[in-house]
Amino acid sequence: MKIVAVVSGKGGVGKTFVTCNAGVILALAGFKTIVIDADVDLANIELVYGVEAKATLQDLVDGSAKPSDVIHEGPAGVIVIPAGIRLKRR
């Protein structure tokens, strides 16, 4: 198993672009690929991949969803765990 993290302290540097494209390329090359969007402030991987998430990482953390609920299939078989486009405040 290999883990690749794409991070930056600055917005607008291409983290989402690199992550989404690398995920698809790796999946097409035959690797089991999981993309976890942990950016709860500017999360948009679900938009780029066109995933309509019924549950997100935020729901998992607050206990309203099970791990299996937050797993979605993206393009080329990429497994996507979205952070959630909007931070839910309770």
WOUR-V938103 format. One record per backbone hydrogen bond with DSSP energy under -0.5 kcal/mol. CO is the residue of the C=O (numbers start at 1). NH is the residue of the N-H. Records with the same first field share a line. If there is no record, write none. Layout:
# WOUR-V938103
CO: NH, NH
This chain:
# WOUR-V938103
5: 7
14: 18
15: 19
16: 20
17: 21
18: 22
19: 23
20: 24
21: 25
22: 26
23: 27
24: 28
25: 29
26: 31
27: 30
31: 33
33: 79
34: 36
35: 37, 81
36: 38
38: 40
44: 48
45: 49
46: 50, 51
51: 53
56: 60
57: 61
58: 62
59: 64, 65
60: 63
66: 69, 70
67: 70
68: 71
70: 72
72: 74, 80
74: 77
75: 78
78: 74, 80
79: 35
80: 72, 82
81: 37
82: 57
83: 58
87: 89
